[in-house]
Amino acid sequence: MSDILTTAQAATLLGVSIRTAQLWVESGQLPSWKTPGGHRRIPRPAVLELIAGRPAPLISARAIVLAGEDQRSSWEGLIQCGFVVDIIEDPLLAAARIGETLPALIVIDDDGAGERLPLIDRLQDVASLAPALVLCRTDQPIVVPKRFHHIRLPKSASVSECLEAIVADFARNSSDVPPAEVAYPLPPNEAERLKAVENSGLLFSPREPSFDRLVDLAARLFDTPLAMVSLLTESQQWFKASHGYAGDVTPREWSLCNFTVTANGLTVIEDITLDPRLAGHATIEAPFGFRFYAGAPVRDHRGYALGSLCVIDRRPRSFGPEDRDALTTLAEAASRIIKERGQTRELREAQHSSASVRDPSIRAGQRA
């Protein structure tokens, strides 16, 4: 086993993205040097020292699916299971993407030609993937490394049956008791999503121009009286930014963004009074009188839908393809701000953890 690592190998051991590892290298947190060819190299002992001082990272919300294009629409059903989904046909590209994102779920849909199953062997040395679930749909005998939790289903199993098995498995192995029954929909990964909201550092933080400008732009662009960036906690909807609404928080059961978070994608309700899911919803009656809603998820750097950027009107209206693309773009802009902060926070925490490893007095202060 080599004591000299590439940035990608270091990122894999650390359980972070390659970009985060690069940030740690650039800041000096990870010692490194360049080869005569200009390639960055990192000593393995420095990586192991950093690992020793770091808490386990929150598992990501990503799923990498090695499958053919003909199965794309079926496997995209994982989006409704709370995942950010990459469907890749080439095994080498899938392996690279796994190394970059450290997904919570890896699916290998055997093509019968024997070209996809060897991806299992490529996972052998990736210790930071141990929390991931590996699902193989194949009729071939397979050997999955013992540290990986895995499900094997026959090729005759439908993709729908695979999705049901995945959701059931994550529910069984969740580290938290699922939330009590509520009057609004919840995504399958709600327990982990709530952790991501808590860890975002955004909750109850002051208003900021970067988010305020986005909701003001959304209200002007779509000519709606209300626009918000909302985060959903276990019991509340809290607004990081809002246009046309003076409050900071509502009960979560009032939030139409529940449907965006559960769908894990753009959600449009052109006439709320005609949607059977919203019969008797609190926002239909005075003083709200809401009739139209459109929201797109805002995500953290691990892919969790923390809430949404949404626009609301008091009259029914249509929302065409260009409108949908524009709202998604605004939500992605909000997400980029959140993701960059998440990566910066990880870097800061790693620096502190590494310093505590090197300086026993810091560890003693932490214990005190």
C-alpha positions as CSV (number, residue, x, y, z in Angstrom):
1,M,0.0,0.0,0.0
2,S,1.6,3.3,-1.1
3,D,2.4,6.0,1.4
4,I,2.0,8.6,-1.3
5,L,-1.5,9.6,-2.4
6,T,-3.1,11.6,-5.2
7,T,-5.7,14.3,-4.2
8,A,-8.5,12.0,-5.4
9,Q,-7.2,9.1,-3.2
10,A,-6.8,11.4,-0.2
11,A,-10.4,12.6,-0.7
12,T,-11.7,9.1,-0.8
13,L,-9.9,8.2,2.4
14,L,-11.2,11.3,4.1
15,G,-14.8,10.8,2.9
16,V,-15.0,14.2,1.3
17,S,-15.3,15.5,-2.3
18,I,-12.2,16.1,-4.4
19,R,-12.9,19.8,-4.3
20,T,-12.9,19.8,-0.5
21,A,-9.6,17.9,-0.4
22,Q,-8.2,20.5,-2.9
23,L,-9.3,23.3,-0.6
24,W,-7.6,21.6,2.4
25,V,-4.4,21.3,0.3
26,E,-4.5,24.9,-0.8
27,S,-5.0,26.1,2.8
28,G,-2.1,24.0,4.0
29,Q,-4.3,21.8,6.1
30,L,-3.0,18.8,4.1
31,P,0.7,18.9,3.5
32,S,1.6,18.2,-0.2
33,W,4.1,18.7,-2.9
34,K,4.1,18.8,-6.7
35,T,5.9,16.2,-8.9
36,P,8.1,17.5,-11.7
37,G,5.0,16.9,-14.0
38,G,2.9,19.3,-11.8
39,H,0.8,16.6,-10.1
40,R,-0.1,17.1,-6.4
41,R,1.0,14.3,-4.0
42,I,0.0,13.9,-0.4
43,P,1.6,11.7,2.3
44,R,-0.8,9.0,3.6
45,P,0.3,9.6,7.3
46,A,-1.0,13.2,7.1
47,V,-4.3,12.0,5.8
48,L,-4.6,9.3,8.6
49,E,-3.8,11.9,11.2
50,L,-6.5,14.2,9.9
51,I,-9.0,11.3,9.9
52,A,-8.2,10.5,13.5
53,G,-9.3,14.0,14.6
54,R,-12.4,14.3,12.4
55,P,-16.0,13.3,13.3
56,A,-17.8,11.0,10.9
57,P,-19.3,13.0,8.1
58,L,-23.0,13.1,7.5
59,I,-23.8,10.6,4.8
60,S,-24.6,12.2,1.4
61,A,-28.0,12.3,-0.4
62,R,-26.5,11.0,-3.7
63,A,-27.1,7.9,-5.6
64,I,-24.9,6.6,-8.4
65,V,-26.6,4.2,-10.8
66,L,-24.7,2.2,-13.3
67,A,-27.4,1.4,-15.8
68,G,-28.3,1.8,-19.5
69,E,-30.1,4.8,-21.0
70,D,-33.1,2.6,-21.7
71,Q,-33.6,2.3,-17.9
72,R,-33.0,6.0,-17.1
73,S,-36.6,7.0,-16.6
74,S,-37.2,4.1,-14.2
75,W,-34.1,4.6,-12.1
76,E,-34.9,8.4,-11.9
77,G,-37.7,7.2,-9.5
78,L,-34.9,7.4,-6.8
79,I,-35.3,11.2,-6.9
80,Q,-38.6,10.7,-5.1
81,C,-36.8,8.7,-2.5
82,G,-34.7,11.8,-1.6
83,F,-31.6,11.2,-3.7
84,V,-29.7,13.3,-6.1
85,V,-29.3,10.8,-8.9
86,D,-26.5,10.3,-11.4
87,I,-27.3,7.6,-14.0
88,I,-24.1,6.5,-15.8
89,E,-23.7,3.9,-18.5
90,D,-19.9,3.7,-18.5
91,P,-18.3,1.8,-15.5
92,L,-15.2,3.9,-15.5
93,L,-17.1,7.1,-15.4
94,A,-19.3,5.7,-12.7
95,A,-16.2,4.8,-10.6
96,A,-14.9,8.3,-11.0
97,R,-18.2,9.8,-10.0
98,I,-18.3,7.6,-6.9
99,G,-14.9,8.8,-5.9
100,E,-16.0,12.5,-6.4
101,T,-19.3,12.3,-4.5
102,L,-19.1,9.4,-2.0
103,P,-22.7,8.5,-2.5
104,A,-25.1,7.0,0.0
105,L,-26.3,4.5,-2.6
106,I,-24.6,2.7,-5.4
107,V,-26.7,0.7,-7.8
108,I,-25.2,-1.8,-10.3
109,D,-27.8,-2.9,-12.9
110,D,-26.2,-5.8,-14.6
111,D,-26.3,-5.7,-18.4
112,G,-25.7,-9.4,-18.8
113,A,-22.4,-8.8,-20.7
114,G,-20.2,-8.8,-17.5
115,E,-19.0,-5.2,-18.0
116,R,-20.7,-3.6,-15.0
117,L,-20.2,-6.1,-12.1
118,P,-16.4,-5.5,-11.9
119,L,-17.3,-2.1,-10.4
120,I,-17.8,-4.0,-7.2
121,D,-14.0,-4.8,-7.1
122,R,-13.2,-1.1,-7.6
123,L,-15.0,-0.3,-4.4
124,Q,-12.7,-2.6,-2.3
125,D,-10.2,0.0,-1.3
126,V,-12.6,2.9,-0.7
127,A,-12.9,2.7,3.1
128,S,-15.0,5.9,3.3
129,L,-17.8,4.3,1.2
130,A,-18.5,1.8,4.1
131,P,-21.8,3.6,5.1
132,A,-23.1,3.3,1.5
133,L,-25.7,0.8,0.4
134,V,-24.8,-1.3,-2.7
135,L,-27.7,-2.8,-4.6
136,C,-26.9,-5.2,-7.5
137,R,-29.7,-6.4,-9.9
138,T,-28.1,-9.5,-11.4
139,D,-28.4,-13.2,-11.8
140,Q,-24.6,-13.6,-11.6
141,P,-22.9,-14.7,-8.3
142,I,-21.2,-11.7,-6.7
143,V,-18.8,-11.1,-3.8
144,V,-19.3,-7.7,-2.1
145,P,-16.7,-6.6,0.5
146,K,-17.9,-7.5,3.9
147,R,-17.8,-3.9,5.2
148,F,-20.4,-2.9,2.6
149,H,-24.1,-3.4,3.3
150,H,-25.7,-4.7,0.1
151,I,-28.8,-6.0,-1.4
152,R,-28.8,-8.5,-4.3
153,L,-32.0,-8.8,-6.4
154,P,-32.5,-11.0,-9.5
155,K,-32.6,-9.5,-12.9
156,S,-36.3,-10.4,-13.1
157,A,-37.0,-7.9,-10.3
158,S,-38.5,-4.7,-11.6
159,V,-36.9,-1.3,-10.9
160,S,-40.0,-0.5,-8.8
161,E,-39.3,-3.5,-6.6
162,C,-35.6,-2.3,-6.3
163,L,-36.8,1.1,-5.2
164,E,-39.1,-0.4,-2.6
165,A,-36.2,-2.5,-1.3
166,I,-33.9,0.5,-1.0
167,V,-36.5,2.6,0.8
168,A,-37.3,-0.2,3.2
169,D,-33.6,-0.8,3.9
170,F,-32.8,2.8,4.6
171,A,-35.8,3.0,7.0
172,R,-34.7,-0.1,8.9
173,N,-31.1,1.2,9.2
174,S,-31.9,4.8,10.0
175,S,-30.0,6.0,13.1
176,D,-33.0,8.0,14.3
177,V,-36.6,7.2,15.2
178,P,-38.7,8.4,12.3
179,P,-40.8,11.5,12.9
180,A,-44.3,10.9,14.3
181,E,-47.3,10.8,11.9
182,V,-48.0,14.3,10.6
183,A,-50.5,15.9,8.3
184,Y,-48.0,16.6,5.5
185,P,-45.8,14.4,3.3
186,L,-42.3,13.4,4.4
187,P,-39.4,12.2,2.3
188,P,-37.9,8.8,3.0
189,N,-34.6,10.3,4.2
190,E,-36.3,12.9,6.5
191,A,-34.2,12.0,9.6
192,E,-30.9,12.6,7.7
193,R,-32.4,15.7,6.0
194,L,-33.2,17.2,9.4
195,K,-29.6,16.7,10.5
196,A,-28.5,18.5,7.3
197,V,-30.8,21.5,8.1
198,E,-29.4,21.6,11.6
199,N,-25.8,21.4,10.4
200,S,-26.3,24.0,7.7
201,G,-25.7,26.9,10.1
202,L,-28.5,28.9,8.4
203,L,-31.3,28.4,10.9
204,F,-32.3,31.6,12.7
205,S,-29.3,33.4,11.2
206,P,-29.7,37.1,10.2
207,R,-31.2,38.2,6.9
208,E,-28.6,38.6,4.1
209,P,-28.6,40.6,0.9
210,S,-27.5,37.6,-1.2
211,F,-30.7,35.7,-0.4
212,D,-32.9,38.8,-0.2
213,R,-31.9,39.8,-3.8
214,L,-32.9,36.3,-5.0
215,V,-36.4,36.5,-3.6
216,D,-36.9,40.1,-4.8
217,L,-35.8,39.0,-8.3
218,A,-38.1,36.0,-8.2
219,A,-41.1,38.2,-7.2
220,R,-40.4,40.7,-10.0
221,L,-39.6,38.0,-12.6
222,F,-42.8,36.1,-12.0
223,D,-45.0,39.0,-10.9
224,T,-46.0,37.3,-7.7
225,P,-46.8,39.1,-4.4
226,L,-44.8,36.6,-2.4
227,A,-41.4,34.8,-2.7
228,M,-39.4,33.0,-0.1
229,V,-36.3,31.0,0.7
230,S,-37.6,28.6,3.3
231,L,-36.0,25.9,5.5
232,L,-38.1,23.1,7.0
233,T,-37.3,21.9,10.5
234,E,-39.1,19.1,12.3
235,S,-41.9,21.4,13.3
236,Q,-41.4,24.8,11.6
237,Q,-41.0,26.5,8.3
238,W,-38.4,29.3,8.7
239,F,-37.7,31.9,6.2
240,K,-34.1,32.8,5.4
241,A,-35.4,35.5,3.0
242,S,-38.9,36.6,2.1
243,H,-40.7,39.1,-0.1
244,G,-44.2,40.2,0.7
245,Y,-44.4,38.3,4.0
246,A,-43.4,40.0,7.3
247,G,-43.1,36.9,9.5
248,D,-40.0,34.7,10.0
249,V,-41.6,31.4,10.8
250,T,-44.8,29.4,10.4
251,P,-45.9,25.9,11.7
252,R,-44.6,23.3,9.3
253,E,-48.0,22.0,8.5
254,W,-48.8,25.4,6.8
255,S,-45.8,25.0,4.4
256,L,-46.5,24.2,0.8
257,C,-42.8,23.6,0.5
258,N,-43.4,20.2,2.1
259,F,-44.4,19.0,-1.3
260,T,-41.3,20.3,-3.0
261,V,-39.0,18.6,-0.4
262,T,-40.9,15.3,-0.7
263,A,-40.9,15.4,-4.5
264,N,-37.2,16.4,-4.3
265,G,-37.7,18.5,-7.4
266,L,-39.5,21.4,-8.9
267,T,-43.2,21.4,-7.8
268,V,-45.9,23.5,-9.3
269,I,-49.5,23.8,-8.1
270,E,-51.4,26.0,-10.5
271,D,-54.6,26.1,-8.5
272,I,-54.3,25.0,-4.9
273,T,-58.1,24.7,-4.5
274,L,-58.2,22.0,-7.2
275,D,-55.5,19.8,-5.6
276,P,-57.0,17.1,-3.4
277,R,-53.9,16.9,-1.3
278,L,-54.6,20.4,-0.1
279,A,-58.3,20.2,0.8
280,G,-58.8,22.3,3.9
281,H,-55.2,23.5,3.9
282,A,-54.7,26.5,6.2
283,T,-53.2,28.7,3.5
284,I,-56.3,28.6,1.3
285,E,-58.5,30.6,3.8
286,A,-58.1,34.2,4.9
287,P,-55.9,35.9,5.7
288,F,-53.7,34.0,3.3
289,G,-55.9,33.2,0.4
290,F,-53.1,31.4,-1.6
291,R,-54.1,29.9,-4.9
292,F,-50.8,29.3,-6.8
293,Y,-47.5,27.8,-5.6
294,A,-44.2,27.0,-7.4
295,G,-41.1,25.9,-5.5
296,A,-37.7,24.4,-6.4
297,P,-35.4,22.7,-3.8
298,V,-32.4,24.5,-2.2
299,R,-29.7,22.0,-1.4
300,D,-26.6,21.8,0.7
301,H,-23.2,20.5,-0.5
302,R,-24.2,16.9,0.3
303,G,-27.4,17.1,-1.9
304,Y,-30.0,17.4,0.9
305,A,-33.1,19.4,0.1
306,L,-33.1,21.8,3.1
307,G,-36.2,23.7,1.8
308,S,-37.1,25.6,-1.3
309,L,-37.1,28.9,-3.1
310,C,-40.7,29.5,-3.9
311,V,-43.2,32.0,-5.4
312,I,-46.8,32.2,-4.3
313,D,-49.8,34.1,-5.8
314,R,-53.4,34.7,-4.6
315,R,-54.8,33.8,-8.0
316,P,-54.5,30.6,-10.1
317,R,-52.1,30.9,-13.0
318,S,-50.1,28.8,-15.5
319,F,-46.4,28.2,-15.2
320,G,-44.7,27.3,-18.5
321,P,-41.4,25.6,-19.3
322,E,-39.4,28.9,-19.3
323,D,-40.9,29.8,-16.0
324,R,-39.9,26.5,-14.5
325,D,-36.4,26.7,-15.9
326,A,-36.0,30.3,-14.4
327,L,-37.2,29.3,-11.0
328,T,-34.9,26.3,-10.9
329,T,-32.0,28.5,-11.9
330,L,-32.8,30.9,-9.0
331,A,-33.0,28.0,-6.5
332,E,-29.6,26.7,-7.8
333,A,-28.1,30.1,-7.2
334,A,-29.3,29.9,-3.6
335,S,-27.9,26.4,-3.4
336,R,-24.5,27.5,-4.6
337,I,-24.2,30.0,-1.7
338,I,-25.2,27.3,0.7
339,K,-22.9,24.7,-0.8
340,E,-19.9,27.0,-0.7
341,R,-20.5,27.8,2.9
342,G,-20.8,24.1,3.8
343,Q,-17.5,23.3,2.2
344,T,-15.8,26.2,3.9
345,R,-17.3,25.1,7.2
346,E,-15.9,21.6,6.7
347,L,-12.5,23.0,6.0
348,R,-12.6,25.1,9.2
349,E,-13.7,22.1,11.2
350,A,-11.0,19.9,9.7
351,Q,-8.4,22.6,10.6
352,H,-9.6,22.7,14.2
353,S,-9.7,18.9,14.4
354,S,-6.2,18.6,13.0
355,A,-4.9,21.2,15.4
356,S,-6.4,19.3,18.3
357,V,-4.6,16.2,17.1
358,R,-1.2,18.0,17.0
359,D,-1.8,19.9,20.3
360,P,-2.9,17.8,23.3
361,S,-3.9,21.0,25.2
362,I,-6.7,21.7,22.7
363,R,-8.0,18.2,23.2
364,A,-7.9,18.7,27.0
365,G,-9.8,21.9,26.6
366,Q,-12.5,20.2,24.5
367,R,-12.9,17.5,27.2
368,A,-13.1,20.1,29.9
